[in-house]
Amino acid sequence: MLIDCPLTDEHWTYTDHLTPPITHCASITSAASYRLLTAASLLHEERELDYQLRRTELRDGQASSADELHRRAADAAAGIDPYVEYGPDGFDQATAELGAALMIPAAQARDLIRTGDVLRYRLMLTGNTLACGRIDQRRFTIAMKRTDYVSDSDMQTVDAHLAEAILARPPMSTTQFTTLVDAIVARHAPDAVRRRRERATRDRHITIAPDRFQPGQARITGSLPVTDAAAFNAQLDAMAASVHPDDPRNKRQRRVDAMIALAAHLDTLPCRCRHCAPVPKPVDLDDTVNEPEMERPSAAIKSDDTITEALEPTPTPEPAPVTVDPHAPVPTFHVVVNLSTLLGVDDDPGFLDGHGLIDADTMRSLLADARRSFVTTGIHADAEAESRYTPSRTLQNLVRCGELCCTFPGCNQPVWTTDLDHTTPFDHHSPQAGGATTQRNLKPLCRFHHRIKTFGMWRDYQDEYLTAWFQSPTGHTFVGNAFNGRDLFGYLVPGRPPDHPARSKLAGQRETRTTTHRREIDAWNAANPPPF
């Protein structure tokens, strides 16, 4: 598409027209991805059919003699492919052809073929949302991987509910979309959640290898269950935050040093600020360093030319018991769960901040020794609390539990690491003039998007049911929380908004009309008794 953007002195006169082509091109790209994946799957089927036909032409499967039959049996026992003589199969042929056409590695070509197969045979309805541009290929890949353990008997139901949810909602960030898929799978295919958890536990691993691109560096990669990863990540964050503010290292460096400290059996991260760092003792250059003479142990020479130390073996001291430092930083992570699930009444999943949904059994074991905070819905703050800029801890928890991440469109920042922004700006000079600190006027925004909204000419709105709308400087409007925590935990949905005088007047008029109509019906029935 060619976009004609004439250069003028007033820059805003043509930038207003750039957003629609961007979103249109994104939809066209999604439709093209659908066609590409479909073509990749069809190419595989065509090449596999050619391979089967070629194999049939060369060999009908019948043994011409007893010796050939014994040879085939021996090859099968040895694990030798009886069809290796016919060359690569259809999948390999399609992989090579697709890789050459797109100039991509074989591994990426295989992924395209497998994704195309899922598109055509497992997630057909969800694939249609890709074809019409409601999701992109990245989100379809998320849906494919999150439904990988769903059985064929349950896949049709999961596919239908997922496609319905996608079409019924505005576009979502990847965190919101992933949580939506996991929630549908947990509701309609709970066995898949169990199988995925067992596979994650069985396939856990960690690898440390030299960095191929940075000499002198190493890379750590691994896979482990999400709950263990959350605990480890929280421990690193807690240790990184335990040093003094003037520590010269940034947070990323402190997290690495915290991991090294844990490997050295340390519970705390040593601070490196000028008050805590040890001062090296100055060395006098005039001093002569004499290396002390060490007594060489005597040895006895045996006839077989082996040397045996004549010293008595030194007993190895027993390791001291590991003690926990009472001042060690306490790791903190946040899990949102219904009280009924925690008590075992139901098995609804919970939400682990920054990681996604976790099943009920894992969540109960994770929260066995955790500190719990109970969130009360329908909080009615007094006038003094509403006129304070900083919300109370109870109100903060209520607002954060109702969201999954930063509410700015497309942002995935975990909700417990965000700021709470007043949709209607708080008036510091006259708090009673507007911008009250209430649930319906607060939403989480990461620091970056908080600054963009405040200083970047963006406007935001929040309706009575906490849907967040953002309007760009060019006038285009986006929904930021199309799927949120209130969709997972129905008890967090706010109640009826408080009555406005105008609503009260309309409600009174409606009640008067209803009463008058009822009286007219009663009068007619009294004047016209049966039989009619």
C-alpha positions in Angstrom: 0.0 0.0 0.0 1.3 3.4 -0.9 0.5 6.2 1.6 0.9 9.7 0.3 2.0 11.9 3.2 2.7 15.4 1.9 5.2 17.3 4.0 3.6 20.5 5.5 4.4 22.8 8.3 1.5 21.5 10.4 2.7 18.0 11.1 -0.6 16.8 12.7 -2.6 17.4 9.5 -1.4 14.1 8.0 -0.3 12.0 11.0 -4.0 11.7 11.8 -4.4 9.4 8.8 -1.5 7.0 9.6 -3.2 4.9 12.3 -5.9 3.4 10.1 -3.4 2.2 7.4 -1.3 0.7 10.2 -4.2 -1.3 11.7 -5.4 -2.2 8.2 -1.9 -3.5 7.2 -1.9 -5.6 10.4 -5.2 -7.2 9.4 -3.9 -7.9 5.9 -0.7 -9.4 7.4 -2.9 -11.7 9.6 -4.9 -12.8 6.5 -1.7 -13.4 4.6 -0.4 -15.5 7.5 -3.6 -17.6 7.3 -3.0 -18.3 3.6 0.7 -19.0 4.2 0.0 -21.6 6.9 -2.7 -23.2 4.9 -0.4 -23.4 1.9 2.4 -24.9 4.0 0.0 -27.6 5.3 -1.3 -28.4 1.8 2.3 -28.6 0.5 3.1 -31.2 3.2 0.1 -33.3 2.3 1.0 -33.2 -1.4 4.6 -34.2 -0.8 3.6 -36.9 1.6 1.2 -38.3 -1.0 3.9 -38.2 -3.7 6.2 -40.1 -1.3 3.6 -42.8 -0.6 3.0 -43.3 -4.4 6.7 -43.5 -5.2 7.2 -46.1 -2.4 4.3 -48.1 -3.7 5.6 -48.1 -7.2 9.0 -49.4 -6.1 7.9 -51.9 -3.5 4.6 -53.6 -3.1 5.4 -54.9 0.4 5.6 -58.6 -0.4 8.7 -60.6 0.2 10.0 -62.6 -2.7 11.8 -65.2 -0.6 12.2 -66.4 2.9 15.6 -64.9 3.1 14.3 -61.5 2.3 11.6 -61.9 4.9 14.2 -62.8 7.6 16.3 -59.8 6.5 13.3 -57.5 6.9 12.6 -59.0 10.4 16.2 -58.4 11.4 16.2 -54.8 10.2 13.0 -54.2 12.1 14.5 -55.7 15.3 17.6 -53.5 14.8 15.5 -50.3 14.4 16.4 -49.8 10.8 13.8 -47.9 8.7 12.7 -50.3 6.0 11.9 -47.3 3.7 15.2 -45.4 4.2 16.2 -46.5 0.7 13.4 -44.3 -0.8 15.0 -41.1 0.5 13.4 -38.3 2.6 9.7 -38.6 3.3 7.0 -36.1 2.4 7.5 -34.0 5.6 11.2 -33.6 4.9 10.6 -32.8 1.2 8.0 -30.1 2.2 10.4 -28.7 4.8 13.2 -28.3 2.3 10.9 -26.8 -0.3 9.2 -24.3 2.1 12.6 -23.3 3.6 14.0 -22.5 0.1 10.9 -20.6 -0.9 10.9 -18.4 2.3 14.7 -18.4 2.9 14.2 -19.7 6.4 15.9 -22.5 8.4 14.5 -26.1 8.4 13.4 -25.8 12.0 11.3 -22.7 11.2 9.8 -24.4 8.1 8.8 -27.4 10.2 7.0 -25.1 12.7 5.1 -23.5 9.9 3.9 -26.9 8.6 2.8 -28.0 12.1 1.1 -24.7 12.7 -0.8 -25.0 9.4 -1.9 -28.5 10.3 -3.3 -27.3 13.6 -5.0 -24.4 11.8 -6.8 -26.7 9.4 -7.7 -29.7 11.7 -7.7 -28.6 15.4 -8.3 -24.9 15.7 -10.4 -24.3 12.6 -12.7 -21.6 14.1 -9.9 -19.8 15.8 -8.0 -20.0 12.6 -10.9 -18.1 10.9 -10.3 -15.2 13.4 -6.8 -15.1 12.0 -8.1 -15.1 8.5 -10.3 -12.0 9.2 -7.6 -10.2 11.0 -9.0 -10.3 14.6 -5.7 -11.9 15.9 -2.2 -12.2 14.5 0.0 -15.2 13.9 1.7 -14.7 17.2 -1.5 -15.0 19.1 -2.6 -18.0 17.1 0.7 -19.6 18.0 -0.1 -18.9 21.6 -3.5 -20.6 21.3 -1.9 -23.6 19.5 0.7 -24.1 22.2 -1.7 -23.6 25.1 -4.1 -26.1 23.7 -1.5 -28.7 22.8 -2.5 -31.1 25.5 -6.3 -30.8 24.8 -7.7 -34.1 23.5 -9.4 -34.3 20.2 -12.8 -34.9 21.9 -12.5 -31.7 23.8 -10.8 -29.6 21.2 -14.0 -28.8 19.3 -15.6 -27.3 22.4 -12.4 -25.4 23.3 -12.1 -24.1 19.7 -15.7 -22.8 19.6 -15.5 -21.0 22.9 -12.1 -19.5 22.1 -13.3 -18.2 18.7 -16.5 -16.8 20.3 -14.5 -15.0 23.0 -12.1 -13.5 20.4 -14.9 -12.2 18.2 -16.9 -10.8 21.2 -14.0 -8.7 22.6 -11.7 -6.0 21.3 -8.1 -6.8 20.7 -6.1 -7.9 23.7 -2.4 -7.8 24.8 -0.6 -11.1 24.7 -0.8 -11.5 28.5 -4.6 -11.0 28.4 -5.0 -13.3 25.4 -2.9 -16.1 27.0 -4.9 -15.9 30.2 -8.1 -16.0 28.2 -6.9 -19.2 26.4 -5.8 -20.8 29.7 -9.1 -20.0 31.3 -11.1 -21.6 28.5 -8.9 -24.7 28.6 -9.2 -25.0 32.4 -13.0 -24.7 32.2 -13.6 -27.1 29.3 -10.6 -29.4 29.3 -9.3 -29.8 32.9 -7.4 -33.0 32.0 -5.2 -31.0 29.7 -4.1 -28.8 32.5 -3.1 -31.8 34.5 -1.1 -33.3 31.6 0.6 -30.0 31.0 1.6 -29.7 34.6 3.0 -33.2 34.6 5.0 -32.6 31.4 6.4 -29.3 32.8 7.6 -31.1 35.9 9.1 -34.0 33.9 10.9 -31.8 31.4 12.5 -29.4 33.8 16.2 -28.7 33.1 18.8 -26.0 33.2 21.8 -25.4 30.9 24.9 -23.2 31.3 26.9 -22.7 28.2 29.4 -20.2 26.7 27.8 -17.3 24.9 28.5 -17.6 21.2 28.2 -13.9 20.6 29.8 -12.4 23.7 33.3 -13.7 24.5 33.9 -14.1 28.2 30.2 -14.4 28.9 27.9 -17.4 29.5 24.2 -18.0 29.0 21.8 -19.8 31.4 18.7 -21.4 29.9 16.2 -23.7 31.5 12.6 -24.7 32.0 10.9 -25.3 35.3 7.3 -25.3 36.7 5.8 -21.8 36.9 5.4 -21.8 40.6 9.1 -22.7 41.2 10.1 -20.0 38.7 7.9 -17.4 40.5 9.5 -18.3 43.9 13.0 -18.1 42.4 12.3 -14.8 40.6 10.8 -13.3 43.8 13.8 -14.3 45.8 16.1 -12.6 43.3 14.0 -9.4 43.4 14.0 -9.4 47.2 17.7 -9.8 47.4 18.3 -7.2 44.7 16.1 -4.7 46.6 17.8 -5.3 50.0 20.9 -3.2 49.3 21.2 0.5 50.1 19.9 3.0 47.5 23.4 4.3 46.6 24.6 0.8 45.6 26.4 1.4 42.2 24.8 -1.6 40.5 21.5 -1.5 38.6 18.7 -4.0 39.2 19.7 -6.4 36.5 23.3 -6.6 37.8 22.1 -7.1 41.4 19.8 -9.9 40.3 22.8 -11.7 38.7 24.9 -11.1 41.8 22.0 -12.4 43.9 21.9 -15.7 42.0 25.7 -16.0 42.5 25.2 -15.4 46.2 22.6 -18.1 46.4 25.0 -20.5 44.8 27.5 -19.6 47.5 24.9 -20.4 50.2 24.4 -16.8 51.1 20.9 -15.5 52.2 21.7 -11.9 51.6 23.3 -9.8 48.9 26.4 -7.9 50.1 26.0 -4.2 49.5 28.6 -2.3 47.5 27.9 1.2 48.5 30.7 3.4 49.8 29.5 2.8 53.4 29.4 -1.0 53.1 32.2 -1.9 50.6 35.4 -3.0 52.4 38.3 -0.6 52.0 41.4 -2.4 50.8 44.4 -2.1 53.0 47.2 0.0 51.4 50.4 -1.9 50.5 53.8 -0.4 51.3 55.9 -0.7 48.2 59.1 -0.7 50.2 58.1 -3.9 52.0 59.7 -7.0 50.7 57.4 -9.9 50.3 59.1 -13.1 51.3 57.5 -16.3 50.4 57.5 -18.6 53.5 59.3 -21.8 53.1 56.9 -24.8 53.2 58.1 -28.0 54.7 57.9 -30.7 52.0 56.2 -33.8 53.2 58.5 -36.8 53.3 57.6 -39.6 51.0 58.5 -43.3 50.9 59.5 -44.8 47.6 58.0 -48.2 47.0 59.4 -50.8 44.6 56.7 -50.1 42.1 57.8 -46.5 41.8 54.7 -45.0 43.4 54.9 -42.2 45.9 52.9 -42.5 49.1 52.7 -39.5 51.5 54.0 -40.2 54.9 51.6 -37.7 56.5 48.6 -38.8 58.5 45.3 -38.1 56.6 43.7 -34.9 57.9 40.1 -35.5 59.0 37.6 -33.6 57.0 35.5 -31.4 59.2 31.7 -31.9 59.0 29.9 -29.1 57.3 28.2 -26.7 59.5 24.4 -26.8 59.5 22.8 -24.2 57.2 21.1 -21.5 59.2 18.6 -19.0 57.8 19.6 -15.4 58.4 16.7 -13.7 60.2 17.5 -10.5 58.3 17.4 -12.1 54.9 15.0 -10.5 52.4 11.6 -12.2 52.2 10.5 -13.1 48.6 7.1 -11.8 47.7 4.8 -12.8 44.8 1.1 -12.3 44.5 -1.6 -14.9 43.8 -5.3 -14.0 43.3 -7.7 -16.8 44.2 -11.3 -17.2 45.2 -11.8 -18.1 48.9 -14.0 -21.0 47.9 -11.2 -22.5 45.9 -8.7 -22.0 48.8 -11.2 -23.9 51.1 -11.6 -26.7 48.6 -15.2 -26.0 47.7 -14.3 -25.7 44.0 -11.3 -26.1 41.7 -11.3 -22.8 39.9 -7.8 -21.7 38.8 -5.9 -18.8 40.4 -3.8 -16.0 38.8 -0.1 -15.7 39.6 1.0 -12.2 38.9 3.4 -12.0 36.0 3.1 -15.7 35.1 -0.6 -16.4 34.4 -3.1 -19.0 35.5 -2.2 -21.9 37.9 -4.4 -24.8 38.7 -6.1 -25.2 42.1 -4.0 -28.0 43.6 -0.7 -26.2 42.8 -2.1 -23.0 44.1 -3.2 -24.5 47.5 0.3 -26.0 48.0 1.9 -22.7 47.1 -0.3 -20.8 49.6 0.0 -23.2 52.4 2.5 -21.1 54.3 1.9 -17.8 52.6 0.6 -14.6 54.2 -2.9 -14.0 53.0 -4.9 -10.8 52.5 -8.6 -10.9 52.0 -10.0 -8.5 49.4 -13.5 -7.1 50.2 -15.6 -6.1 47.2 -18.0 -3.2 47.3 -15.7 -0.9 49.3 -17.4 2.3 50.1 -14.7 4.7 51.3 -15.6 7.7 53.4 -15.2 11.3 52.1 -11.8 11.6 53.9 -10.4 8.5 52.1 -11.7 9.6 48.7 -10.0 13.0 49.1 -6.6 11.4 49.7 -4.3 11.0 46.8 -2.8 7.7 47.9 -5.4 4.9 48.0 -5.5 2.6 51.0 -3.9 -0.8 51.0 -7.3 -2.5 50.8 -8.4 -0.4 47.8 -5.0 -1.0 46.0 -5.5 -4.7 46.3 -9.0 -4.5 45.1 -8.0 -2.5 42.0 -5.0 -4.8 41.2 -6.9 -8.0 41.6 -9.4 -6.8 39.0 -6.7 -6.5 36.3 -4.1 -8.8 34.8 -1.5 -6.3 33.8 -1.0 -2.6 32.8 -4.3 -1.4 31.2 -2.7 0.5 28.4 -3.4 -1.2 25.1 -0.9 -3.9 24.3 1.2 -3.6 27.5 2.1 -6.7 29.5 3.7 -5.2 32.6 2.6 -7.3 35.7 -0.1 -5.5 37.6 1.7 -5.5 41.0 4.6 -3.5 39.5 2.4 -0.7 38.1 1.2 2.6 39.4 -2.4 3.3 40.2 -3.5 6.2 38.0 -6.5 8.5 38.6 -8.6 8.5 35.4 -10.1 11.8 36.4 -7.1 13.7 37.6 -6.8 14.2 41.3 -7.1 17.9 42.3 -4.4 18.5 44.9 -5.6 22.0 45.5 -9.3 21.1 46.0 -9.7 17.3 46.4 -13.5 17.7 46.7 -13.6 19.2 43.2 -13.2 15.9 41.4 -10.8 13.0 40.8 -11.8 11.0 43.8 -9.7 8.0 45.0 -12.2 5.3 44.4 -12.3 2.0 42.6 -14.2 3.4 39.6 -11.5 6.2 39.2 -8.4 4.0 39.5 -6.6 1.8 37.0 -3.1 0.3 36.9 -0.6 1.8 34.5 3.1 1.0 34.2 5.5 3.9 34.8 6.2 4.4 31.1 2.5 4.5 30.0 1.6 6.5 33.1 4.0 9.3 31.9 2.7 8.9 28.3 -0.8 9.4 29.4 0.0 12.3 31.7 2.4 14.2 29.4 1.7 12.7 25.9 -1.6 14.3 25.1 -3.5 11.0 25.5 -7.0 11.0 27.0 -8.5 8.1 29.0 -11.9 7.2 30.1 -13.3 4.6 32.5 -17.0 3.6 32.5 -19.0 2.5 35.5 -17.9 -1.2 35.0 -14.2 -0.3 34.9 -13.6 -0.7 31.2 -10.6 1.5 30.3 -10.6 3.5 27.1 -7.6 5.4 25.7 -7.8 8.0 23.0 -4.6 8.8 21.2 -3.5 12.4 20.2 -4.9 11.7 16.7 -8.4 10.8 18.1 -8.3 7.0 17.7 -9.8 5.1 20.6 -8.6 1.7 22.0 -9.8 -0.6 24.8 -7.0 -1.4 27.3 -8.5 -4.2 29.3 -10.7 -6.3 27.0 -10.0 -9.3 29.3 -9.2 -8.8 32.9 -9.3 -10.3 36.4 -13.0 -9.6 36.8 -13.6 -12.1 33.9 -11.7 -14.7 36.0 -13.2 -13.9 39.4 -16.8 -12.9 39.1 -17.0 -11.6 42.7 -14.8 -8.7 41.7 -17.3 -7.2 39.3 -18.5 -3.9 40.7 -22.1 -3.6 41.8 -24.6 -1.1 40.5 -23.1 2.4 40.2 -24.4 5.0 42.7 -27.6 6.8 41.8 -27.3 10.2 40.1 -30.1 12.7 40.6 -31.0 12.5 36.9 -31.2 8.7 37.1 -33.4 8.9 40.2 -35.8 11.2 38.3 -36.0 8.9 35.3 -36.4 5.9 37.6 -39.3 7.7 39.4 -41.0 8.4 36.0 -40.6 4.8 35.0 -42.1 3.6 38.3 -45.1 5.9 37.8 -45.7 4.6 34.3 -45.5 1.0 35.5 -47.9 1.7 38.4 -50.4 3.5 36.2 -50.4 0.7 33.6 -50.9 -2.0 36.3 -53.9 0.0 37.8 -55.4 0.2 34.3 -55.1 -3.5 33.8 -56.6 -4.2 37.3 -59.5 -1.9 36.6 -60.3 -3.5 33.2 -60.2 -7.0 34.8 -62.6 -5.8 37.5 -65.0 -4.3 35.0 -64.9 -7.3 32.7 -65.0 -10.5 34.8 -65.0 -13.9 33.1 -66.6 -15.5 31.2 -65.7 -13.3 28.3 
